[in-house]
Amino acid sequence: MSLLEVRDLEVTYPGGAAAVRGVDLTLEAGEKLGIAGESGCGKSTLALSLLRLLPPGARVGGEILLDGEDVLTMKWGRLRAVRWAGASIVFQGAMHSLNAVHRIGDQIAEPILLHRRATPAAARKRAGELLEQVGLPAARASAYPHELSGGQRQRVMIAMALACDPRLIVADEPTTALDVMIQAQILRLIEGLVGEQDVGLIMISHDLAVLADTCDRLAVMYAGRVVEEGPARQVYDDARHPYGRALSGAFPRIGDPASRFAPRGLPGDPPDPAAVPSGCAFHPRCPVALDLCTTEDQALRTAGARRRAACVHVEAEGSGAPGDGAAAGGGEPDREGGAGGDGERGGDGRSAGSGTPGEDAGPVAADDRTGAAGDVPSAQADGVRSSTP
């Protein structure tokens, strides 16, 4: 049984913005999966939906199986027990995720106190050990977030994610706004911790080169869907979907004169989730689009060993590649099946830092699902910004 299995996941925000449209993913224990795409492609929404951290009003369909248990049908008490202990998130923007008026040691100790039922002394000791595990002195537990550098704050966020020994860690752009040297240190740290503790890792980034260097497998998202997936290095070096090729081509290769003197880019922007184009959502920006692409959506199809791509130019046996100027075969491409799971469920912006772990308390009122002072869309309110159980 896979550690995580996402089946036909759909997320729609109020107003009709379809941020995630029929995503299927699997992750094994000890495996590192990268999710790439431009801003607005649905990556962060996908990450937040894995633990039902979406704001109220978001409609969620499909299945999210964590160790075989559907997160979307968990009762509130069970969900609180799974957050932090079963799966945790490293949010992007550590300075905005940490509580500015509480010492970092107290913030790391909070989930340990709630989920492990540890004594305050034991929780403080464990917080110091976690800081040392991520390369910070235990004495920094008494520091406030503003007293740390950007890289140090990001290490604190990783320590918090590891506090309750989860089996799954979701890292949402963990190296954003860090210089390249600190980025490399953070990436090596995450990679080492995943290998030592045999946890599953989902890393989200717009930087395809970083994901190819860190992850085992790579999924490329566009307009709320996965348009290509496969072994990370193969997707980066030889993408089969035109969008994957454009993302890869945006990064110059050292020692490659063609890359240096003729940098490639992609005109335009991802579509508005509330007004996704008909047919293949990428066709308005695609340099090899056919007339067929404007009317027929493209399902993921085999594009080689352990690889899939949603492009009409990819032959069924995976020997074709986009950009060769001709469609694979002469027949009509497979249509993607209808999306949408059994019914829609409201997204939950609930707090992970409260209540008794494991209690089966059932759903709570809508006003109990939000953080303090109307922090409805803030996923950080779930036990990260709040230090009050």
C-alpha positions as CSV (number, residue, x, y, z in Angstrom):
1,M,0.0,0.0,0.0
2,S,1.3,3.4,-1.0
3,L,2.0,6.0,1.7
4,L,-0.1,8.6,-0.2
5,E,-2.5,8.1,-3.0
6,V,-4.4,11.0,-4.5
7,R,-7.3,10.1,-6.8
8,D,-9.1,12.5,-9.1
9,L,-8.6,15.4,-6.7
10,E,-10.6,18.6,-7.5
11,V,-10.6,21.9,-5.6
12,T,-12.9,24.8,-6.6
13,Y,-12.9,28.1,-4.7
14,P,-15.9,30.3,-4.3
15,G,-16.6,32.1,-7.5
16,G,-15.9,29.0,-9.6
17,A,-12.1,29.1,-9.7
18,A,-11.0,25.5,-10.4
19,A,-7.6,25.5,-8.8
20,V,-7.1,21.7,-9.0
21,R,-8.7,19.6,-11.7
22,G,-8.6,15.9,-11.6
23,V,-5.1,15.2,-10.1
24,D,-3.8,11.7,-9.5
25,L,-0.6,11.1,-7.6
26,T,1.1,8.3,-5.6
27,L,4.0,8.5,-3.2
28,E,5.8,5.6,-1.5
29,A,7.6,5.8,1.9
30,G,11.1,7.1,1.5
31,E,10.3,8.6,-2.0
32,K,10.8,12.2,-3.0
33,L,8.2,13.7,-5.4
34,G,8.6,17.1,-6.9
35,I,5.7,19.2,-8.1
36,A,6.7,22.0,-10.6
37,G,4.8,24.7,-12.4
38,E,4.4,28.5,-12.6
39,S,2.6,30.5,-10.0
40,G,-1.1,30.0,-10.3
41,C,-0.9,26.4,-11.5
42,G,-2.5,24.9,-8.4
43,K,0.6,23.6,-6.6
44,S,0.0,25.2,-3.2
45,T,-3.7,24.5,-3.3
46,L,-2.9,20.8,-3.9
47,A,-0.5,20.9,-0.9
48,L,-3.0,22.5,1.4
49,S,-5.8,20.1,0.4
50,L,-3.7,17.1,1.5
51,L,-4.4,18.0,5.1
52,R,-7.7,19.9,4.6
53,L,-6.1,23.3,5.3
54,L,-8.1,25.1,2.6
55,P,-10.3,28.1,3.6
56,P,-14.0,27.5,4.2
57,G,-16.1,27.6,1.0
58,A,-13.6,25.6,-1.0
59,R,-15.2,22.6,-2.6
60,V,-13.1,19.4,-2.6
61,G,-13.8,16.2,-4.5
62,G,-12.0,12.9,-5.0
63,E,-9.9,10.9,-2.5
64,I,-6.7,11.6,-0.6
65,L,-5.6,8.3,0.9
66,L,-2.9,8.6,3.6
67,D,-1.9,5.0,4.7
68,G,-5.1,3.9,3.1
69,E,-7.4,6.3,5.1
70,D,-9.2,9.0,3.2
71,V,-8.3,12.4,4.7
72,L,-11.4,14.0,3.1
73,T,-13.8,11.8,5.1
74,M,-11.9,11.9,8.5
75,K,-13.8,13.2,11.4
76,W,-12.4,16.3,13.1
77,G,-10.8,14.5,16.0
78,R,-9.0,12.0,13.8
79,L,-7.9,14.8,11.4
80,R,-6.3,16.7,14.3
81,A,-4.4,13.5,15.3
82,V,-3.1,13.0,11.8
83,R,-1.8,16.6,11.4
84,W,1.8,17.0,12.6
85,A,1.9,13.3,13.7
86,G,1.0,11.6,10.4
87,A,1.8,14.4,8.0
88,S,3.2,17.9,8.3
89,I,3.8,20.9,6.1
90,V,6.8,23.3,5.7
91,F,5.0,26.5,4.6
92,Q,6.6,28.9,2.2
93,G,7.7,32.2,3.9
94,A,9.1,31.2,7.3
95,M,8.9,34.7,8.7
96,H,5.1,34.8,8.1
97,S,4.6,31.3,9.4
98,L,6.3,31.7,12.7
99,N,4.7,33.6,15.6
100,A,6.7,36.8,16.0
101,V,6.0,37.2,19.7
102,H,6.9,33.7,20.9
103,R,10.3,32.1,21.2
104,I,11.1,29.4,18.6
105,G,11.7,26.7,21.2
106,D,8.1,27.2,22.5
107,Q,6.7,27.0,18.9
108,I,8.6,23.8,18.2
109,A,7.5,22.3,21.5
110,E,3.8,23.1,21.0
111,P,2.9,20.1,18.7
112,I,5.0,17.8,20.9
113,L,3.0,18.8,24.0
114,L,-0.3,18.4,22.1
115,H,0.4,15.2,20.2
116,R,2.9,13.3,22.3
117,R,1.5,14.3,25.7
118,A,5.0,15.1,26.8
119,T,5.9,17.1,29.9
120,P,7.1,20.7,29.3
121,A,10.6,19.7,30.3
122,A,10.6,16.8,27.8
123,A,9.2,19.0,25.1
124,R,11.8,21.6,25.6
125,K,14.6,19.0,25.5
126,R,13.1,17.5,22.3
127,A,12.9,21.0,20.7
128,G,16.7,21.5,21.4
129,E,17.4,18.1,19.8
130,L,15.4,19.0,16.7
131,L,17.3,22.3,16.4
132,E,20.6,20.5,16.5
133,Q,19.3,18.0,14.0
134,V,18.7,20.8,11.5
135,G,22.1,22.4,12.1
136,L,21.2,25.1,14.7
137,P,22.5,25.2,18.3
138,A,20.0,24.2,21.0
139,A,20.6,27.5,22.7
140,R,18.8,29.3,19.8
141,A,15.5,27.9,21.2
142,S,15.3,31.1,23.3
143,A,15.5,33.3,20.2
144,Y,12.6,35.1,18.6
145,P,12.0,34.7,14.8
146,H,13.3,38.2,14.0
147,E,16.6,37.4,15.6
148,L,17.3,34.7,13.0
149,S,18.4,34.9,9.4
150,G,16.2,33.6,6.6
151,G,18.0,30.3,6.3
152,Q,17.8,29.8,10.1
153,R,14.1,30.5,10.1
154,Q,13.6,28.0,7.4
155,R,15.6,25.4,9.4
156,V,13.2,26.1,12.3
157,M,10.2,25.4,10.1
158,I,11.8,22.0,9.1
159,A,12.4,21.2,12.8
160,M,8.7,21.9,13.5
161,A,7.7,19.6,10.6
162,L,9.8,16.8,12.1
163,A,8.6,17.4,15.7
164,C,6.2,14.5,15.9
165,D,8.0,12.1,13.5
166,P,5.5,12.3,10.6
167,R,5.5,9.8,7.8
168,L,4.8,12.4,5.2
169,I,6.3,15.9,4.8
170,V,5.0,18.5,2.3
171,A,7.5,21.3,1.6
172,D,5.9,24.2,-0.1
173,E,8.7,26.2,-1.8
174,P,11.1,25.8,1.2
175,T,13.9,27.7,-0.5
176,T,12.0,30.7,-1.8
177,A,13.8,34.1,-1.3
178,L,17.0,32.4,0.0
179,D,20.4,32.9,-1.6
180,V,21.8,30.0,-3.6
181,M,24.3,28.9,-0.9
182,I,21.5,28.7,1.7
183,Q,19.2,27.0,-0.8
184,A,21.8,24.3,-1.3
185,Q,22.2,23.8,2.4
186,I,18.4,23.6,3.0
187,L,18.0,21.1,0.1
188,R,20.8,18.9,1.3
189,L,19.3,19.0,4.8
190,I,15.9,18.0,3.7
191,E,17.3,15.3,1.4
192,G,19.4,13.8,4.3
193,L,16.5,13.8,6.8
194,V,14.2,12.1,4.4
195,G,16.8,9.4,3.7
196,E,17.6,8.8,7.4
197,Q,14.0,8.7,8.6
198,D,12.4,6.9,5.6
199,V,9.6,9.5,5.3
200,G,7.8,10.5,2.1
201,L,8.5,14.0,0.8
202,I,6.5,16.2,-1.6
203,M,8.5,19.2,-2.6
204,I,6.8,22.1,-4.4
205,S,8.7,24.6,-6.4
206,H,8.7,26.7,-9.7
207,D,12.4,25.8,-10.0
208,L,12.6,22.7,-12.2
209,A,16.4,22.4,-11.8
210,V,16.1,22.3,-8.0
211,L,13.5,19.5,-8.1
212,A,15.4,17.5,-10.6
213,D,18.5,17.6,-8.4
214,T,16.6,16.7,-5.2
215,C,13.6,14.5,-6.1
216,D,13.2,10.9,-7.4
217,R,10.1,11.7,-9.5
218,L,8.7,14.9,-10.9
219,A,5.1,16.0,-11.8
220,V,4.6,19.1,-13.8
221,M,1.3,21.0,-13.2
222,Y,-0.4,23.5,-15.5
223,A,-3.9,25.0,-15.0
224,G,-4.7,22.7,-12.1
225,R,-3.7,19.5,-13.8
226,V,-0.6,17.2,-14.0
227,V,0.5,17.4,-17.6
228,E,3.7,15.3,-17.3
229,E,5.3,13.0,-14.7
230,G,8.2,10.6,-14.6
231,P,11.7,10.2,-13.2
232,A,12.9,13.7,-12.2
233,R,16.1,13.8,-14.2
234,Q,14.5,12.5,-17.4
235,V,11.6,15.0,-17.2
236,Y,14.1,17.8,-16.7
237,D,16.5,16.7,-19.5
238,D,14.0,15.4,-22.0
239,A,10.5,16.7,-21.3
240,R,7.7,15.2,-23.5
241,H,5.1,17.9,-22.9
242,P,5.7,21.4,-24.5
243,Y,5.1,23.1,-21.1
244,G,7.7,20.8,-19.4
245,R,10.2,21.6,-22.2
246,A,9.6,25.3,-21.7
247,L,10.1,25.1,-18.0
248,S,13.3,23.2,-18.5
249,G,14.6,25.5,-21.2
250,A,14.2,28.5,-19.0
251,F,17.2,27.4,-17.0
252,P,20.6,27.9,-18.7
253,R,23.0,24.9,-18.8
254,I,26.5,25.6,-17.8
255,G,28.8,24.9,-20.7
256,D,26.1,24.9,-23.3
257,P,26.6,27.8,-25.7
258,A,23.2,27.4,-27.3
259,S,21.6,27.8,-23.9
260,R,23.8,30.8,-23.1
261,F,23.3,32.8,-26.2
262,A,19.7,31.9,-27.0
263,P,17.8,31.7,-23.7
264,R,14.3,30.4,-24.1
265,G,11.1,31.5,-22.4
266,L,7.4,31.1,-22.7
267,P,5.1,34.1,-23.6
268,G,1.9,34.7,-21.8
269,D,0.6,33.6,-18.4
270,P,-1.2,30.6,-17.0
271,P,-5.0,30.9,-17.5
272,D,-7.5,32.2,-15.0
273,P,-8.7,29.2,-13.0
274,A,-12.2,30.6,-13.4
275,A,-11.9,30.7,-17.2
276,V,-9.8,27.8,-18.3
277,P,-9.6,27.6,-22.2
278,S,-11.5,24.8,-24.0
279,G,-9.6,21.8,-25.2
280,C,-6.0,21.6,-24.0
281,A,-5.6,24.4,-21.5
282,F,-2.0,25.0,-22.7
283,H,-2.9,25.5,-26.4
284,P,-3.0,29.3,-26.4
285,R,0.7,29.4,-25.4
286,C,1.8,26.1,-27.1
287,P,4.3,26.5,-30.0
288,V,3.3,23.2,-31.5
289,A,-0.5,23.3,-31.0
290,L,-2.8,21.7,-33.6
291,D,-6.4,22.6,-34.4
292,L,-7.4,19.5,-32.5
293,C,-5.9,21.0,-29.3
294,T,-8.4,23.8,-29.2
295,T,-11.3,21.4,-28.8
296,E,-10.1,18.1,-27.5
297,D,-8.6,17.9,-23.9
298,Q,-5.6,15.5,-23.6
299,A,-5.4,12.8,-21.0
300,L,-2.1,11.6,-19.6
301,R,-0.7,8.8,-21.7
302,T,2.3,6.6,-21.7
303,A,5.4,8.6,-22.9
304,G,8.1,6.0,-22.1
305,A,9.1,3.8,-19.2
306,R,7.4,5.1,-16.0
307,R,6.6,8.3,-17.8
308,R,3.3,10.0,-18.8
309,A,2.4,13.2,-20.7
310,A,-0.8,14.9,-21.7
311,C,0.1,15.9,-25.3
312,V,-1.3,14.9,-28.7
313,H,2.3,14.7,-30.0
314,V,3.1,11.9,-27.6
315,E,2.6,8.5,-29.2
316,A,0.8,5.8,-27.3
317,E,4.0,3.8,-26.9
318,G,5.9,6.9,-25.7
319,S,8.4,7.1,-28.5
320,G,7.3,10.5,-29.7
321,A,8.2,13.9,-28.4
322,P,6.6,17.3,-28.7
323,G,8.2,19.7,-31.1
324,D,8.8,17.2,-33.9
325,G,6.1,19.2,-35.8
326,A,3.7,16.2,-36.4
327,A,1.0,14.6,-34.3
328,A,1.6,11.0,-33.2
329,G,-0.6,8.8,-35.3
330,G,-3.6,9.8,-37.3
331,G,-6.4,8.9,-34.9
332,E,-8.2,10.9,-32.4
333,P,-6.4,11.2,-29.0
334,D,-7.9,9.7,-25.9
335,R,-10.3,11.9,-24.2
336,E,-9.8,12.5,-20.5
337,G,-12.5,11.0,-18.4
338,G,-14.9,13.2,-16.4
339,A,-13.5,14.5,-13.2
340,G,-15.0,14.9,-9.8
341,G,-15.3,12.5,-7.0
342,D,-18.4,11.3,-5.2
343,G,-19.8,14.6,-4.0
344,E,-18.1,17.7,-2.9
345,R,-16.7,18.5,0.5
346,G,-16.1,21.8,2.1
347,G,-12.5,22.8,2.6
348,D,-11.3,23.1,6.2
349,G,-9.2,25.9,7.5
350,R,-9.1,24.3,10.9
351,S,-6.5,24.6,13.6
352,A,-4.1,21.7,14.1
353,G,-2.8,23.1,17.3
354,S,-5.8,22.4,19.5
355,G,-7.8,19.7,21.0
356,T,-7.0,16.2,22.2
357,P,-5.3,14.1,19.6
358,G,-7.2,11.1,18.5
359,E,-10.6,12.2,19.9
360,D,-13.5,11.5,17.6
361,A,-15.3,14.8,18.1
362,G,-17.0,15.0,14.7
363,P,-17.3,18.1,12.5
364,V,-17.2,21.5,14.2
365,A,-19.1,24.7,13.4
366,A,-17.8,26.8,10.6
367,D,-16.7,29.6,12.9
368,D,-14.5,27.1,14.8
369,R,-12.6,26.3,11.6
370,T,-10.8,29.6,11.3
371,G,-7.8,31.1,13.0
372,A,-7.9,34.2,15.2
373,A,-9.1,37.6,13.8
374,G,-10.4,36.2,10.5
375,D,-7.3,34.4,9.3
376,V,-9.5,32.2,7.2
377,P,-7.3,31.5,4.2
378,S,-4.1,31.2,6.3
379,A,-3.0,27.6,6.5
380,Q,-0.3,28.8,9.0
381,A,-3.1,29.2,11.5
382,D,-3.1,25.5,12.0
383,G,-0.7,25.2,14.9
384,V,2.1,27.3,13.4
385,R,1.2,30.9,14.1
386,S,-1.0,30.1,17.1
387,S,0.8,29.1,20.3
388,T,-2.3,28.7,22.3
389,P,-3.6,25.2,22.4
